[in-house]
Amino acid sequence: MMAAGADPTQAFREEASDLLAELETALLCLEESPDDRDLLDTAFRALHTIKGSGAMFGFEAAAGFTHHLENAFDMVRRGVIAPNSALIGVALAARDHIRTLIEAPEQADLVLGERLLHQVAALTGGTDTATTASRRDEPPPPPVTATWRFRFRLARDAMVMGTNPLRLLDEIRDLGECTITGLTEAVPPLEEIDPYGCYLAWDVVLTTDQPESAIEDVFIFVRDSMELTIERVVDLDPRLGDILTRRGDVDAETIEDIAARQPKLGELLVQDGALSEERLHSALAEQKHLRAEGAAKAANPAAAASIRVAAERLDDLMDQVGELVIAQARLKQLIASSDDLQIKAIAEEIERLANGLRETTMGIRMLPIGSLFGRFRRLVRDLSRDLNKDVMLTTDGEETELDKTVIERLNDPLVHIVRNSLDHGLETAEDRVRAGKSPQGRLHLSARHAGTQVRISIRDDGKGLDRARIRAKAEEQDLIAPGTKLSDADLFQLIFHPGFSTAKAVTSLSGRGVGMDVVKRTIDSLRGTIEISSPPGQGTEIALSLPLTLAIIDGLLVRVGKGRFVMPLSAVEECVELPAEDDRHTGRNFLNIRDELVPFIRLRELFGTQTPPDPYQKVVIISSGERRIGLVVDQVLGDHQTVIKSLSKLHADVASFSGATILGDGTVALILDTAHLVASGQGLDQQRSAS
């Protein structure tokens, strides 16, 4: 649903983008399941809607081009041709051309469009499969002409939304001989008329050889917001009317009414003696009642289930909620010193409402990650053909929700990872058979919630990472000294270094060493982490752990000297007191936590704090994936609902902090970049291992 006053052309472009994504998904699935009628209908309806809506909004070139593709898929629906890989491939290319015609018509390649139409014509006119040939050898069934009577009323705001009733009536006339009557009973007095409102309804009697679905297809893109009743008109055998009238069961007026509505089935059953006239009359009366009841329900359609809102408005709403959270924190701090119970009660109610508004607003920004996963089906299909590899893509956890901002920024990193998996990880069919594997490679994308984070996994069953080659390349680029002992996890992290590539030759897909560097930078900017596991010969899994949102998080507020800092609560495992012996030995940087050595960093030393330390310092144990580190602070102040504010460009190179927040007293607290601090702590761990 679009708000009044919005740009209808932009609304069409947004809806067309959704329809094109739906079309692409249906086509890719149809290639794998060519007998799935639902997929075929989905693709056809998407094309029909784009064609009809495009014509209404002035996108004549897109509508005309789509019309030819729609005709091809209508032939598939009628069984004249069978869907095959060649037709799907051309349809996907045509889908891309339609997108260009809608989003940037001035950049459309008209020569490409003509070539695609010629390819569609060649495929729909040929007999590519035995199934198609056998179907075309069969004589088509003779058309069945029927008369339909239907009444429709568009939504009151139909014309505001861009619907042109005249175009609908033209489509109805194209179906056959018809009589159209305008119904004006709902038109209000002149002074009450909204010039943008649609008050008319139409009654249509249509004689056509098209099925009932053809009538429904005329209204396919406005069906959810309109009233529509369709019934087939069949002349009643007059002998039945004579019988009913003579017996006094019904009067002549009722017979006339029944004659306009009686279905063919009733007539045949009476003629065959299988149904009495009395039972027929009773059934028709019940049918009339049900139709009236259905029309009454249609007259009061439910409100639209969803509404399309500009992303900028959601961002503004989130900013306002953030400011509300800050104001509420300040109020809470002021009320803490008050003895007025009524004011405290009001403050608690405001806090409850602010928390509820925060959760609701964050929920609005959440999108299922399936909207991102769906984009990779086309990428995998095209790349596997370019690389001459047979690859199956599977997904899991598409319903997992993530902040829309995170999803938007995840697209490029995932593209790089998927391309690398297909180019470097998965072998050709011949190599896989020699290795004792299935000729078809598998790539699996999955997502799941893990506490306050989302874990996204990209896993293939290829040959895995080449440890020796990664080490040799790292030594060649002086990233590590020859002979340095590294765990697999640390060795694999080297592939994210700028300019690092193990490819033997530069190709259109890889070899320049920039892809994985982009992945690392983007994930770091999202306050996420990357883990890699790769058993030799068994494939590679790259797991991304990301926060649910970038706007407001739950944090742990700590004090170091006179400064206060926030740690994301999702990264905190536990808090312990720094033992006295470790406090005295400043050179000792490890704690024994339940028989496990955990390195720690003294934040006082890292931040250059000059004030004397507290007598009993605390250690906050944080984690990033499998890694753990302790951060020594002077005091743990408690949890804090943190509104994240980005640092300025002048502070972009300050690696220890990922942002800032405003506390209840108006002062600023820096948010610690836990991923960077964990990596620093692991450096201490490696020094201990080397010594």
Summary of the structure (lengths in Angstrom):
residues: 691
radius of gyration: 33.9
end to end distance: 65.9
largest distance: 114.0
contacts: 2014
relative contact order: 0.06
helix: 49%
strand: 20%
